[in-house]
Amino acid sequence: MLGQVFGHFRVVERIGAGGMGVVYLAHDQHLDRPVALKVLPTALPAEATPRRRFRQEALALSRLNHPNIAVVHDFDTFGEVDVLVMEYVPGVTLSERLHAGALTEPEVLAIGAQFAAGLEAAHAQGIVHRDLKPSNLRLTPDGHLKILDFGLARLFEGSDTALTQTETDVSRPPGTLAYMAPELLRGLAPMPATDIYAAGITLYELATGSPPFSGSRPHVIDQILNQPPEPPKARSRQISDGLDGTILKAIDKRPDRRYQSARELLVDLQRCAEPSSGAPFVSERRVSRRNAVIAGTAALVAGAAWWRFGPAADVSAAFPPRGWAVIADFENRTGDAQLDRIVQESLLLALQQSSYVNVFSRDRLFDALRRMRRPDGERVSERIGLDVCRRENAQVLLAGAIEQSGEAMRVTVRALAPSGDLLFAEVAELGKKDEFFARVDDLARRVRRRLGETPERIQQQSEPLDKVTTRSFDALRLYTQAVDRIARGAIDAAPPLLQAALTLDPQFAMAHRQLARVLQTVGERERVLEHLERAFELRDTVTARERYFIEAEYHTAYERYDDAVESLSLLAALYPDDLDAHYELANARSSVGEIERAIQSTREMLRIEPHSPKASELLVLLLAQDSQESEALDEADRAAPMIGETPRLRWGRAMALMGVHRLDEAREQLTGMEKESPGYQGISRLYLSRIALLDGRLDDASAQLLRDLEDDRRAGRDSAELLRRYLIARVEIFGAMLIHSSFQEEMEANPEATLNGKGYTLNPDEMLVMMKIVKSFQDGDLDDATNNVRAICPDWPCNNGNLSA
């Protein structure tokens, strides 16, 4: 259906579905505007009930012209497909809004007043809706309510007969059970009071978070007909007596005791919104003030002029200090295909300077999308971004659009609550390239201020983008493309882009650091050091956050781990919710032997982001390293369903299995890791050599280590080479002790005998001495290691018994 054209309407995107058809966003090619197409695609006879109801909805809507009812533009049949062309209403349905919980009373009153006004207009035309519920009410970004879906609408008794009357089965009347009035269940004809009952149930749900009656269908029918509803105030003490009474009157089981018109309901909602008013009562003289009151109460939802003026009423409540924001992909309405990503990355870098506003990195955003099983490379639309916010407990989505305005560019940033409610919007005119950085800086400061950060704090934690990134717009473009490739897992595509960015601006410290990180994954140590040293020299030209990362990575590269821990500890203190800071700090603490504190840093990551793959993987590795094998295996089992069997999770599980001598299972994890992720081949082989060593297959272990040692030398993998040399030394120590302690008699009788594969073991005393040897070797005390070897093997033949040689 996407891309299909009906007349002069081109389908753009599917935006909803229901019992009466599928709704698409479309482009009106004649009037150059968005519209909503409601399509009944199934080929049915003209007299079929669904087609009659569909035409009935078009006829009903054509009679109505009110700001709180969706406008119908046209109805036509293309081939055998019926299409209803309606006003496109952006925003969220109230059922979607309720995912975040009950609304505040000012919100309920603002929405309820508009709801009642729309019903008044429909009833004035003799139309009852018959299917009023939160999913058929849509709230636009500026807090404006629209009543949708008149597919079940019909005329009530006493009106003219322009609409077709559809026969119904009174034993199962059309509509949604939880919102049906008792008289409908008794087979009586619908009337305005029927809609008022449904409106009252909807207001009840908005105020409390759930409708009054629930359960199985027979149980709900019994409650509607016979059981009194629990007062809203009993579910939420924050509900005022006035609103409580208004809702209960609207949902009275007897139609003659409900509000007799939508106008009466509207007036009482207006009175509830006025703090000085007493209990609601019907007052005709107040009806003339309807429009002013509706406008005033609606402002409680959306705030003043939603584009860029006064602050929204509930932003401070919606976004707490150190709250989280997600940045969606901006709509790009310019001819520059990369411009949206450049603006997004620039805004992200500017906002990341704040310790008040936390922003999802691209890595974390893509991790969340993978858990949501979204396709790789999918655009993060506003709708998907709101899903991420709800799933990941982020408080705000920053969505926006970029459009060309003459030679200038206009950027609009909208802050939305997870419900889709608009919190505020800001607009920036970017102008020419040389003005780009300053305009984005200003835009970011305004967003931070609207989210509640103080001007003093913004001043302290704001460095100009062109100072802390690059003065070259084109270099930033290339850097942005590289970062996006890395976040999406296409690491091989990043080095050429970063190198090109550095050609344009050799002083671009962030590009040097990013290139060093990419080269680290392929083991090009000399080039890694070259770019890290350059980034370190330029560290005064980046943000405070970036500077600490550069310093830590530079110190780590030269094995000054204590200095790395110091830099990262300062970073974590300055940005306590920064996942990358805690991750690097955990690694640095592990390198200086502070395993328990490293585990604490990793658990802090999981507190901030319980689904973090990096945190779960590292925690399993650290627990295994700390000989907490059982805890490591439990953590791996907990994490695997959330993040999948990643290579690092397999690695950590293999280490834990080795620790409890379940060697076959450990070998299976490592071979699976190497098969699925060839980039982990070096690690897999290293640990397979260790398993061979633990399994007593000394010749196999030694041969594999020597082969891999040559590969390490050629690739310049210094750390891996040193580790393999250490393991080769352990093979020699094992061999020496086995020769002396376990089979000395056999060796004396048959000096040519081989020990490989015979499963020889050490007695407890010899094992204790062996552990002392290994400890001495790890500490670099070769003399002590030699003395311990001689204690159990005075005739050790290797190098005349001198480890130092």
C-alpha positions in Angstrom: 0.0 0.0 0.0 2.9 2.4 0.7 3.6 4.6 -2.3 0.2 3.7 -3.9 -1.9 6.6 -5.3 -5.6 7.0 -4.9 -6.7 9.8 -7.2 -4.3 12.6 -6.2 -3.4 11.2 -2.8 -0.1 9.3 -2.4 0.2 6.9 0.6 3.2 7.7 2.7 2.9 5.7 5.9 0.6 3.4 7.8 -0.5 5.1 11.1 -3.3 3.0 12.5 -5.9 0.3 12.1 -9.2 -0.6 13.6 -12.4 -2.6 12.9 -13.5 -0.1 10.2 -10.3 -0.1 8.1 -6.7 0.9 8.0 -5.5 4.5 8.3 -2.6 5.9 6.3 -0.8 9.2 6.2 -0.9 10.4 2.7 0.1 13.5 0.7 -2.5 15.5 -1.1 -0.6 16.3 -4.4 -3.1 19.0 -5.4 -3.1 21.1 -2.2 0.4 20.0 -1.0 -0.8 19.0 2.5 -0.8 15.9 4.6 -4.1 14.0 4.9 -5.3 10.8 6.6 -6.8 8.1 4.3 -9.0 5.5 5.9 -9.2 2.6 3.6 -11.5 -0.4 3.5 -9.3 -2.6 1.2 -11.3 -5.8 1.1 -13.4 -6.3 -2.0 -17.0 -6.6 -0.7 -20.4 -6.4 -2.2 -21.8 -2.9 -2.1 -24.6 -4.0 0.3 -22.1 -5.6 2.8 -22.4 -4.3 6.3 -18.7 -3.0 6.6 -19.1 -1.0 3.4 -22.5 0.5 4.5 -20.9 1.5 7.9 -17.9 3.0 6.1 -20.1 5.2 3.9 -22.2 6.0 7.0 -19.1 7.3 8.7 -18.4 9.6 5.7 -22.0 10.9 5.7 -21.9 11.5 9.5 -18.6 13.4 9.3 -19.7 15.4 6.3 -22.5 16.9 8.5 -20.1 18.0 11.2 -17.8 21.1 11.3 -16.2 21.6 14.7 -12.7 22.1 15.9 -12.9 19.0 18.2 -14.1 16.6 15.4 -11.8 15.3 12.6 -12.8 17.0 9.3 -13.8 14.8 6.3 -12.4 16.1 3.0 -13.8 13.5 0.6 -15.1 9.9 0.1 -14.6 7.9 -3.1 -14.2 4.4 -4.4 -11.1 3.5 -6.4 -11.7 0.2 -8.2 -13.2 -1.9 -5.3 -11.4 0.0 -2.6 -13.4 2.5 -0.5 -11.4 5.5 0.7 -12.3 8.2 3.2 -10.1 11.3 3.0 -9.9 13.1 6.4 -7.9 15.8 8.1 -4.5 14.4 9.3 -4.4 14.8 13.1 -0.8 14.4 14.5 -0.2 13.3 18.1 -1.3 10.4 20.2 -4.6 8.7 21.1 -5.6 9.0 24.7 -5.2 5.2 25.1 -1.6 5.7 24.1 -1.3 8.6 26.5 -2.6 6.4 29.3 0.4 4.0 28.9 2.2 6.5 31.1 -0.5 6.4 33.8 -3.4 8.6 34.9 -3.6 12.2 33.8 -3.5 15.2 36.2 -6.8 16.8 37.0 -6.1 20.0 35.0 -5.3 17.7 32.0 -8.6 15.8 32.5 -10.6 19.0 32.7 -8.9 20.5 29.7 -9.5 17.4 27.6 -13.0 16.8 29.0 -14.1 20.3 28.1 -13.0 19.9 24.5 -14.6 16.4 24.4 -17.9 17.7 25.6 -17.8 20.6 23.2 -17.3 18.2 20.3 -20.1 15.9 21.5 -22.4 19.0 21.7 -21.8 19.7 18.0 -22.5 16.1 17.0 -25.7 15.8 19.0 -26.9 19.1 17.6 -26.8 17.4 14.2 -28.8 14.5 15.5 -25.7 12.1 15.5 -24.7 9.8 18.3 -21.2 8.4 18.1 -21.8 5.0 19.9 -18.1 4.1 20.2 -16.5 6.8 22.4 -13.4 5.5 24.1 -9.8 6.7 24.6 -8.5 5.1 21.4 -11.0 7.1 19.4 -9.8 10.4 20.9 -6.6 12.0 19.6 -4.6 14.7 21.3 -2.5 16.9 19.0 1.0 18.1 20.1 -0.5 21.5 21.1 -3.1 19.8 23.4 -6.1 20.0 21.0 -8.6 17.1 21.2 -10.1 15.5 18.1 -13.0 13.0 18.2 -12.3 10.2 15.6 -14.0 7.2 14.1 -17.7 7.8 13.4 -18.0 4.3 11.8 -20.8 3.2 14.2 -22.5 6.6 14.3 -26.3 6.8 13.8 -29.2 9.2 14.2 -31.2 9.2 17.4 -34.9 9.3 17.5 -36.5 12.7 16.6 -33.7 13.7 14.1 -34.0 13.7 10.3 -33.2 10.4 8.4 -30.4 11.4 6.1 -28.2 8.6 7.5 -28.7 4.9 6.7 -30.0 3.0 9.7 -28.0 -0.2 10.3 -29.6 -3.2 11.8 -27.9 -4.4 14.9 -28.0 -7.5 17.1 -29.2 -6.3 20.4 -27.7 -9.3 22.2 -24.3 -8.0 21.1 -24.6 -4.3 20.3 -21.8 -2.6 18.3 -19.1 -0.7 20.3 -16.7 -1.5 23.1 -18.2 -3.3 26.1 -16.3 -1.4 28.9 -17.8 1.9 27.6 -21.4 0.8 26.8 -24.3 2.3 28.7 -26.7 0.0 30.5 -29.6 0.9 28.1 -27.6 -0.4 25.1 -27.1 -3.8 26.8 -30.9 -3.9 27.4 -31.5 -3.4 23.7 -32.7 0.2 23.8 -32.0 2.7 21.0 -29.0 5.0 21.5 -29.5 8.6 22.5 -27.3 11.5 23.5 -27.2 10.3 27.1 -25.6 7.1 25.7 -22.6 9.1 24.5 -22.5 11.0 27.7 -22.2 7.7 29.7 -19.2 6.7 27.4 -17.7 10.1 27.9 -18.0 9.8 31.7 -16.3 6.3 31.6 -13.5 7.8 29.5 -13.0 10.7 32.0 -13.0 8.1 34.8 -10.2 6.2 33.0 -8.2 9.4 32.3 -8.4 10.5 36.0 -7.7 7.1 37.6 -5.7 5.1 34.9 -8.3 2.4 34.3 -12.1 2.1 33.6 -14.4 1.4 36.5 -15.5 -2.1 35.3 -13.2 -4.9 34.2 -13.0 -8.7 34.0 -14.6 -11.3 31.8 -17.4 -10.2 29.4 -20.2 -11.7 31.6 -18.7 -10.1 34.7 -18.4 -6.7 33.0 -22.0 -6.9 31.8 -23.2 -7.7 35.3 -21.2 -4.7 36.7 -22.5 -2.3 34.1 -26.1 -3.4 34.7 -26.1 -4.0 38.5 -23.0 -2.9 40.4 -22.3 0.7 41.5 -18.9 2.0 40.3 -16.2 2.7 42.8 -15.9 6.6 43.1 -12.9 7.9 41.3 -11.8 9.7 44.5 -11.5 6.3 46.2 -8.9 5.3 43.6 -7.0 8.6 43.7 -7.2 11.1 46.6 -5.8 13.8 44.3 -9.2 14.0 42.5 -11.3 16.9 43.7 -14.8 16.5 45.0 -16.1 18.5 42.0 -14.5 16.2 39.3 -15.5 13.1 41.3 -19.2 14.2 41.4 -19.2 15.2 37.7 -17.9 11.8 36.5 -20.3 9.9 38.8 -23.2 11.9 37.4 -22.2 11.2 33.8 -22.0 7.4 34.4 -25.3 7.1 36.4 -27.0 3.8 35.4 -30.3 5.7 34.8 -30.2 7.9 31.6 -32.7 10.4 33.2 -30.3 11.0 36.1 -27.2 11.7 33.9 -26.4 15.0 32.2 -29.2 15.6 29.7 -26.9 17.3 27.2 -23.2 17.5 26.5 -23.6 21.3 27.2 -24.5 20.5 30.8 -21.4 18.3 31.1 -19.2 21.0 29.6 -20.4 23.6 32.0 -19.7 21.5 35.1 -16.2 20.7 33.8 -15.6 24.4 33.3 -16.7 25.1 36.9 -14.3 22.4 38.2 -11.4 24.1 36.3 -12.1 27.4 38.2 -10.4 27.2 41.6 -12.8 29.6 43.2 -15.9 27.7 42.1 -18.0 25.5 44.4 -19.5 22.2 43.5 -20.6 21.9 39.8 -24.1 23.0 38.8 -25.8 23.6 35.5 -25.7 27.3 34.7 -26.8 28.4 31.2 -25.3 31.9 31.6 -21.8 30.3 31.8 -22.1 28.6 28.4 -21.3 31.8 26.6 -17.8 31.6 28.2 -17.2 28.2 26.7 -14.6 29.1 24.1 -12.6 31.2 26.6 -12.6 28.5 29.3 -11.7 25.7 26.8 -8.8 27.7 25.6 -7.7 28.4 29.2 -8.0 24.8 30.4 -6.3 23.5 27.2 -3.3 25.7 28.1 -2.9 23.6 31.2 -2.0 20.7 28.9 0.1 22.3 26.3 1.3 25.5 27.7 1.3 28.8 25.8 2.1 29.1 22.1 3.7 25.7 21.4 6.2 26.8 18.9 8.6 28.7 21.1 7.1 30.9 23.7 6.2 30.4 27.4 7.3 27.3 29.3 4.9 24.3 29.5 3.2 23.9 32.8 4.5 20.5 33.7 8.0 20.3 32.2 9.7 20.4 35.5 7.6 17.5 36.7 8.1 15.6 33.5 11.9 15.9 33.5 13.7 15.6 36.8 17.4 16.5 37.4 19.6 13.9 35.7 16.6 12.6 33.7 17.1 10.9 30.3 16.4 12.2 26.9 16.3 10.3 23.6 17.0 12.1 20.3 14.9 10.7 17.3 16.0 11.0 13.7 14.9 14.5 12.5 12.7 14.9 9.5 14.9 16.1 6.7 13.0 18.4 4.3 16.2 19.8 2.6 18.1 18.6 -0.4 21.1 17.6 1.8 20.7 13.9 2.7 23.2 14.1 5.6 22.1 17.3 7.2 19.7 15.7 9.7 22.5 13.5 11.1 24.9 16.4 11.4 22.4 18.5 13.3 21.5 15.5 15.6 25.1 14.7 16.3 25.9 18.3 17.0 22.9 18.6 19.3 24.0 15.4 21.1 27.5 16.7 21.6 26.2 20.0 22.9 23.8 18.3 25.3 26.4 15.8 26.5 28.3 18.7 28.2 25.5 18.9 30.7 25.5 16.8 33.9 21.8 17.8 34.4 20.5 16.3 31.2 21.4 12.7 30.3 21.2 11.8 26.6 21.1 8.4 25.1 24.2 7.8 23.1 23.8 6.3 19.6 25.2 3.0 20.9 22.6 2.8 23.7 19.8 3.8 21.3 20.7 1.1 18.8 21.0 -1.4 21.7 17.4 -0.6 22.7 16.2 -0.9 19.1 17.8 -4.3 18.8 16.0 -5.5 21.9 12.8 -4.2 20.3 13.7 -6.3 17.3 13.6 -3.3 15.0 15.3 -3.8 11.6 19.0 -2.7 11.4 19.3 0.7 9.9 15.7 1.6 10.4 15.0 5.3 10.8 14.2 6.3 14.4 10.9 8.0 13.7 9.0 10.0 16.4 6.7 7.0 17.0 9.6 4.6 17.4 11.4 7.1 19.6 8.4 7.3 21.9 8.4 3.5 22.1 12.1 3.6 23.2 11.2 6.2 25.9 8.5 4.1 27.3 10.5 0.9 27.2 13.8 2.4 28.5 12.2 4.7 31.1 13.5 7.9 29.4 11.5 11.0 30.3 11.7 13.1 27.1 11.9 12.5 23.4 13.6 15.2 21.3 12.1 15.1 17.9 12.3 17.6 15.1 12.5 18.7 11.5 14.9 20.5 9.3 13.7 22.5 6.3 15.1 24.9 3.8 14.0 28.5 4.1 15.7 30.4 1.3 19.4 30.2 1.8 18.9 29.5 5.5 17.9 26.3 7.3 15.3 26.1 10.0 15.5 23.5 12.7 12.5 22.8 15.0 13.1 20.7 18.1 10.0 19.4 20.0 10.3 17.9 23.4 7.6 15.2 24.0 6.7 13.2 27.1 6.6 9.4 26.6 2.8 9.8 26.2 3.3 12.0 23.2 2.3 15.1 25.0 4.1 18.2 23.8 6.3 19.8 26.6 7.8 22.6 24.5 9.3 23.4 21.1 12.2 25.5 20.0 13.2 26.8 16.6 16.6 27.8 15.3 17.5 29.5 12.0 20.9 27.9 11.2 21.9 30.3 8.4 25.1 29.7 6.5 27.8 27.1 7.3 29.9 29.5 9.2 27.0 30.2 11.5 26.0 26.6 12.1 28.0 25.9 15.3 26.9 29.0 17.1 23.2 28.5 16.2 23.3 24.9 17.4 25.0 26.0 20.6 22.2 28.4 21.3 19.5 25.9 20.4 21.1 23.3 22.9 21.2 25.9 25.7 17.6 26.8 25.2 16.6 23.1 25.3 18.6 22.6 28.5 16.9 25.7 30.0 13.4 24.5 29.1 14.2 21.1 30.7 14.9 22.9 34.0 18.7 23.4 34.1 19.7 26.7 35.7 21.4 29.4 33.6 24.4 29.3 36.0 24.9 25.6 35.4 24.5 25.9 31.7 27.1 28.7 31.7 29.6 26.5 33.6 29.1 23.4 31.4 28.9 24.9 27.9 31.9 25.1 25.6 31.3 26.4 22.0 31.0 23.5 19.5 33.5 24.9 17.1 36.1 24.9 19.9 35.4 21.4 21.2 34.9 19.7 17.9 36.1 21.3 14.7 35.7 24.5 12.8 35.2 22.6 9.6 31.6 21.8 8.8 32.7 19.2 6.2 35.0 17.5 8.7 32.1 17.3 11.1 29.9 15.8 8.3 32.5 13.0 7.8 32.9 12.4 11.5 29.2 12.1 11.9 29.0 9.5 9.2 31.8 7.5 10.8 30.1 7.6 14.3 26.9 6.4 12.7 28.6 3.5 11.0 30.3 2.5 14.2 27.1 2.6 16.2 25.4 0.4 13.5 28.2 -2.1 13.7 29.9 -1.3 10.3 33.3 -0.5 11.9 35.3 -1.3 8.8 33.6 1.7 7.0 34.7 4.2 9.7 38.5 4.6 9.2 38.4 6.1 5.7 35.8 8.6 6.9 37.7 9.6 10.0 41.0 9.9 8.0 39.2 12.2 5.5 37.9 14.3 8.4 41.5 14.6 9.8 42.8 15.6 6.4 40.3 18.5 6.4 41.1 19.4 10.1 44.3 17.7 11.6 43.4 19.4 14.9 40.1 17.5 15.3 40.9 15.7 18.6 37.7 13.7 18.7 38.4 12.3 15.3 41.9 11.2 16.4 40.4 9.5 19.5 37.7 7.8 17.5 40.2 6.5 14.9 42.5 5.2 17.6 39.5 3.2 19.1 38.6 1.7 15.7 42.3 0.8 15.0 42.5 -0.9 18.4 39.9 -3.4 17.3 42.2 -4.6 14.5 45.4 -4.5 16.6 47.3 -1.8 14.8 49.2 -0.7 17.9 51.6 1.8 16.3 48.8 3.7 14.6 46.7 3.5 17.7 49.5 5.2 19.7 50.0 7.8 17.0 46.4 9.0 17.1 46.1 8.7 20.9 49.2 10.8 21.4 47.8 13.4 19.0 44.4 13.4 20.8 46.3 13.7 24.1 48.2 16.8 22.8 44.9 18.4 21.8 42.9 17.5 24.9 42.4 21.1 25.8 40.3 21.6 22.7 37.5 19.2 23.7 34.8 19.1 26.3 35.6 18.1 29.9 33.9 14.8 29.3 35.9 14.0 26.2 39.1 15.1 27.8 38.9 12.6 30.6 38.2 9.8 28.1 41.2 10.8 26.1 43.5 11.0 29.1 42.3 7.6 30.4 42.8 5.9 27.0 46.2 7.4 26.6 47.4 6.3 30.1 45.9 2.8 29.5 47.8 2.4 26.2 51.1 3.0 28.1 50.0 0.8 31.0 49.7 3.6 33.4 46.6 2.2 34.9 46.6 4.1 38.1 46.5 7.4 36.1 43.7 6.0 34.0 41.7 5.1 37.2 42.2 8.7 38.5 40.9 10.3 35.2 37.9 8.0 35.0 37.0 8.4 38.7 36.9 12.2 38.1 34.8 11.6 35.0 32.3 9.4 36.8 32.0 11.9 39.7 31.3 14.7 37.2 28.9 12.7 35.1 27.4 10.1 37.5 25.0 8.6 35.0 27.5 8.2 32.1 27.5 4.5 31.2 30.8 4.8 29.2 32.5 6.4 32.2 31.6 3.6 34.5 32.5 1.0 31.9 36.0 2.3 31.3 36.5 2.8 35.0 35.6 -0.8 35.6 38.2 -1.9 33.1 40.8 0.4 34.5 40.2 -0.9 38.1 40.4 -4.4 36.9 43.8 -3.6 35.3 45.2 -2.5 38.7 43.8 -5.5 40.5 40.8 -3.8 42.1 38.4 -6.4 41.0 35.8 -5.8 43.7 35.6 -2.1 42.9 35.5 -2.9 39.2 32.5 -5.2 39.9 30.9 -2.3 41.8 31.4 0.0 38.8 29.8 -2.5 36.5 26.8 -3.0 38.8 26.4 0.8 38.8 26.1 0.6 35.0 23.3 -2.0 35.4 21.5 0.2 37.9 21.5 3.0 35.3 20.7 0.7 32.4 19.5 -2.8 33.4 19.6 -4.0 29.8 23.1 -2.8 28.9 25.0 -5.5 26.9 28.4 -4.0 27.8 27.7 -4.0 31.5 26.3 -7.6 31.6 29.2 -8.9 29.5 31.8 -7.2 31.6 30.2 -8.2 34.9 30.4 -11.9 33.8 34.0 -11.6 32.9 34.9 -9.8 36.1 33.1 -12.3 38.3 34.8 -15.2 36.6 38.2 -13.4 37.0 37.4 -13.0 40.7 36.8 -16.8 41.0 33.1 -16.1 41.6 32.2 -18.8 39.0 28.7 -19.6 40.2 27.7 -15.9 40.3 29.2 -15.4 36.8 27.2 -18.3 35.3 24.0 -17.0 37.0 24.6 -13.5 35.6 25.3 -15.0 32.1 22.0 -16.9 32.3 20.2 -13.8 33.4 21.6 -11.6 30.6 21.5 -14.0 27.6 17.7 -13.7 27.0 18.0 -9.9 27.0 21.2 -9.3 25.0 21.6 -12.7 23.2 24.6 -15.0 23.2 27.2 -12.3 22.4 30.9 -13.2 21.9 31.9 -11.5 25.2 29.2 -13.2 27.1 30.4 -16.6 25.8 34.0 -15.6 26.7 33.0 -14.8 30.3 30.9 -18.0 30.6 33.9 -20.0 29.3 36.2 -18.5 31.9 33.7 -19.4 34.7 33.3 -22.9 33.3 37.1 -23.3 33.3 37.2 -22.2 36.9 34.9 -25.1 37.9 36.8 -27.5 35.6 33.8 -28.0 33.2 36.3 -27.9 30.4 34.2 -29.5 27.6 31.5 -26.9 28.1 34.1 -24.1 28.2 35.6 -25.4 24.9 32.1 -25.5 23.4 31.6 -21.8 24.3 35.0 -20.8 22.8 34.6 -22.6 19.6 31.1 -21.2 19.2 32.5 -17.7 19.8 35.2 -18.1 17.2 32.8 -19.6 14.6 30.1 -16.9 15.0 32.6 -14.0 15.5 35.9 -14.4 13.6 37.2 -11.2 15.2 37.4 -13.1 18.5 39.6 -15.8 17.0 42.7 -14.7 18.9 41.0 -14.7 22.3 39.3 -18.1 21.5 42.7 -19.7 20.7 44.3 -18.3 23.7 41.7 -19.8 26.0 41.6 -23.1 24.2 45.4 -23.3 24.9 44.7 -22.7 28.5 42.1 -25.5 28.5 44.6 -27.8 26.9 47.0 -26.9 29.7 44.4 -27.5 32.4 43.5 -30.8 30.7 47.1 -32.1 30.9 47.7 -31.9 27.1 50.9 -30.1 27.4 52.3 -30.7 24.0 49.1 -29.5 22.3 49.0 -26.4 24.4 52.7 -25.6 23.8 52.4 -26.1 20.0 49.3 -23.9 19.7 50.8 -21.2 21.8 54.0 -21.1 19.7 52.0 -20.9 16.5 49.8 -18.1 17.8 52.9 -16.3 19.2 54.2 -15.9 15.7 50.9 -14.4 14.6 51.1 -11.9 17.6 54.5 -10.8 16.6 53.6 -10.2 13.0 50.4 -8.2 14.0 52.2 -6.3 16.7 49.8 -7.6 19.4 52.2 -7.0 22.3 49.8 -7.7 25.2 48.6 -11.0 23.6 52.3 -12.0 22.9 53.2 -11.4 26.6 50.3 -13.5 27.8 51.1 -16.4 25.5 54.8 -16.3 26.7 53.5 -16.5 30.2 51.4 -19.6 29.3 54.3 -21.2 27.6 56.3 -20.7 30.8 53.5 -22.4 32.7 53.7 -25.4 30.4 57.4 -25.7 31.2 56.7 -25.5 34.9 54.0 -28.1 34.7 56.2 -30.4 32.7 59.1 -30.0 35.2 56.9 -30.8 38.2 55.3 -33.8 36.5 58.7 -35.2 35.5 59.8 -35.1 39.1 56.8 -35.7 41.3 54.4 -38.1 39.7 56.3 -40.3 37.4 60.0 -40.1 38.3 60.4 -43.9 38.4 58.9 -44.2 34.9 61.1 -41.4 33.6 64.1 -43.1 35.0 63.2 -46.4 33.4 62.2 -44.9 30.1 63.6 -41.4 29.5 62.0 -41.2 26.0 58.5 -41.6 27.4 56.0 -38.8 26.5 53.6 -37.3 29.1 51.1 -36.0 26.6 47.6 -37.2 27.0 48.2 -39.4 30.1 46.2 -37.3 32.5 49.0 -37.0 35.1 48.1 -35.1 38.2 49.8 -33.4 41.2 49.4 -34.2 44.8 48.1 -31.4 47.1 51.6 -30.4 48.4 53.0 -30.2 44.8 50.0 -28.2 43.7 50.5 -25.7 46.5 54.1 -25.2 45.4 53.0 -24.9 41.8 50.7 -22.1 42.7 53.5 -20.3 44.5 55.6 -20.6 41.3 52.8 -19.2 39.2 52.3 -16.3 41.7 56.0 -15.5 41.7 56.0 -15.5 38.0 53.0 -13.2 37.8 54.8 -10.9 40.3 57.9 -10.9 38.2 60.0 -12.5 41.0 61.9 -15.0 38.9 64.4 -15.9 41.6 61.6 -16.9 43.9 59.9 -18.9 41.1 63.2 -20.7 40.5 63.7 -21.6 44.2 60.2 -23.0 44.4 60.7 -25.1 41.2 63.9 -26.5 42.7 62.2 -27.3 46.0 60.1 -30.0 44.2 62.3 -30.6 41.2 66.0 -30.4 42.1 67.0 -32.0 38.8 64.8 -29.8 36.6 66.6 -30.0 33.3 65.4 -26.8 31.5 68.0 -24.1 31.3 69.9 -25.7 34.2 67.0 -24.9 36.5 67.3 -21.2 36.1 64.1 -19.4 35.1 65.9 -16.1 34.7 67.8 -17.5 31.8 
